[in-house]
Amino acid sequence: MSTTSASMARMLTLLPWLQARGTVSLTEVAEHFGVSTDQLQRELATLTFVGPGQGGGELVDISYEDGLITVYDSQGLEFPLKFTAAEASALIAGLTLLSELPAGFEATASAVSALAKIHEAAGSAMAQAGGAMVVDHQRADSHVEQAIAQAISTSTQLVIEYANPVRHDLTSRQVEPLRLTAADGRSYLEAWCHQADGIRIFRLDRIATASATDLSNTVSLDILPNDPAQVILPDGFDVILHLQRSAEWVTEQRNCLEHRALPDGTIEATLRIGDARWLVGLMLELGTEARVLSSDAPEIDVPNAVQAAAREALANYA
């Protein structure tokens, strides 16, 4: 168990343990949990930011000054957590997806163990909620998954062939695999790409091959943001689109930074675009349902590029 997960497990136990004992000395608690008093005070400080809200009277209230610890308000967090059927369903879906990621044995075993416990606890509620749950997960090639899992566990570099969804070709990349994540039923590899000289994210089901090397990683997880969603957002440029209500689905894409409804019922949306050709394809798909208000696209006039692509497509029918 890593330091972070050990600390989290301890804090989940710490609050009900303190609540049951009243005022107790800092040293005694530290000895009981096998941590230093400094570590214990850091965890107590973290607990003071926990609660159902951030307003007055909504956070855990703990005093740990003068060598004594007293819990004045636990916000009810000393009681066992109860899930609704919907919450249990969401946890089961997430853990099912996590258990299928090509991570190390320990991480997968933990996900499977937690999944079994939640299934057992929520069995009757899940049955009442109805039906079987289907987790639609886009799987990658098993050899690719094994190579990535091995590279992450040994902190070694890979050479991958990646299918570009815009150019419809394969590109060779030398990458330093750092972390696996999942979103919207797909698995992603977060890695340092030597060709791009930066962090990039690769969909596992688009990695055609993954070959091990004897080169060690030169970067670590510290360079990644805490939120994997920040990495999924592509590098590139921003474009502002004016959308008809029928094209509202565009705002549901992961690379939509913001959107707002206009008085006439249409929508203004800002998208982060990784490749201008993808934007051209999107505009062709939308037709009269969208127009470009502004674009930071480098070295390309988007409206003219869309017109040229449309003329080329029409010429094929002739």
Buried (B, 14 or more C-beta within 10 A) or exposed (E): EEEEEEBEEBBEEBBBBBBEBEEBEBEEBBEEBEBEBEBBBEBBEBBEEBBEEEEEEEBBBBEBEEEBBBBEBBBEBBEEEEBEBEBBBEBBBBBBBBBBBBBBEEBBEBBBEBBEEBBEBBEEBBEEBEEEEEEEBEEBBEEBBEBBBBBBEEBBBBBBBBBEEEEEEBEEBBBBBBBBBBBEEBBBBBBBBBEEEEBBBBBBBBBEBBBBEEEEBEEEEEEBEEEBEEBBBBEBBBBBBBBBEEBBEBBEEEBBEEBEEEEEEBBBBBBBBBBBBBBBBBBBEBEEBBBBEEBEBEEEEBEEBBBEBBEEEEEEEE
